[in-house]
Amino acid sequence: MGQFGDIVGAEGQDLVLQRVRAWQDEARRPPIHNADAEGPPPNEKDDFRSKYLQKLACAKVYVPEAERAPAHQTVVIFDWDDTLLCTSFLNRISRCETRHAADQARLPMVRQIGNLAQKLLEEAMQVGQVFIITNAMEGWVQHSAAKWAPDLLPTLQKVKVVSARSRYEAEYPDQVHEWKVQTFLDVQREMNSGIITNLISLGDSDFELKAAHVMSREFEAALIKTIKFRENPAPEELLKQLEVVSQQFLRIVQNARCLKISLQKTEKASPSGAGPAKAATAAQ
């Protein structure tokens, strides 16, 4: 904190801030000066207070109102299938009576995907509120994680997982996109619409993109950042995508612009047969 802050100490900072607030309240009242009264005239007192406040600001005990960051909030919404787990691939091999050798060789990657998904969710929880919104049935996220990526379960218990299908299929039959839109709006209603909102949506379909944009319009000020994953990815593809997003996640969160990011595959093949993912970013 610096020498002055060390002198004040943590226990004395509350008292200092009380004095600062009292001075600010007094400064708002019209000045009254009695010529017969002892002590310096008001302008000298104000000069002393100004210097003292500057010293407090340098010591980071007091931050002038003009320099305070505006109130803000961050919300991160993940899809589940083919975003945090390669469920299309896993469902396909589960239906096969015999597994091809190539598919069998890919299964260890699923554990790696679970580890990266866990890391990304933990990173997201450090910066804001986190939700997983899926069009699958209630309980599918936990069931598929328990079967294929059990190490991910403790982290999932800390995240609010919502089945958009279970909430809105009866009201909007066969309107899969609307399930997500309405569930995103449910999340919006849980938040403060009057402060700057950093909205980050990650998923493999256009449903998330539309729902995020609809949700963003309900805030007075919002930065919307969408990350489009590849549909129906092979395990090695999803692994690369999660690596890219995890590496860049904090930069995406801290970016002061709206972003539209689409994860693509480069033409150059990797030894596994799939090209590494790259992010194509468009500022909006």
Secondary structure, DSSP 4 states (H G I P E B T S, - for coil): --HHHHHH-HHHHHHHHHHHHHHHHHHHSPP---TTSSS--HHHHHHHHHHHHHHHHHTTS---GGGSPPPEEEEEEE--BTTTB-HHHHHHHHH-SS--HHHHHHHHHHHHHHHHHHHHHHHHHHHSEEEEEESSPTTHHHHHHHHH-GGGHHHHTTSEEEEHHHHHTTTSTT-HHHHHHHHHHHHHHTS-TTSEEEEEEEESSHHHHHHHHHHHTTSSSEEEEEEEPPSS--HHHHHHHHHHHHHHHHHHHH-SS-EEEEEEE-SSPPTTSSPPEEEEEEE-
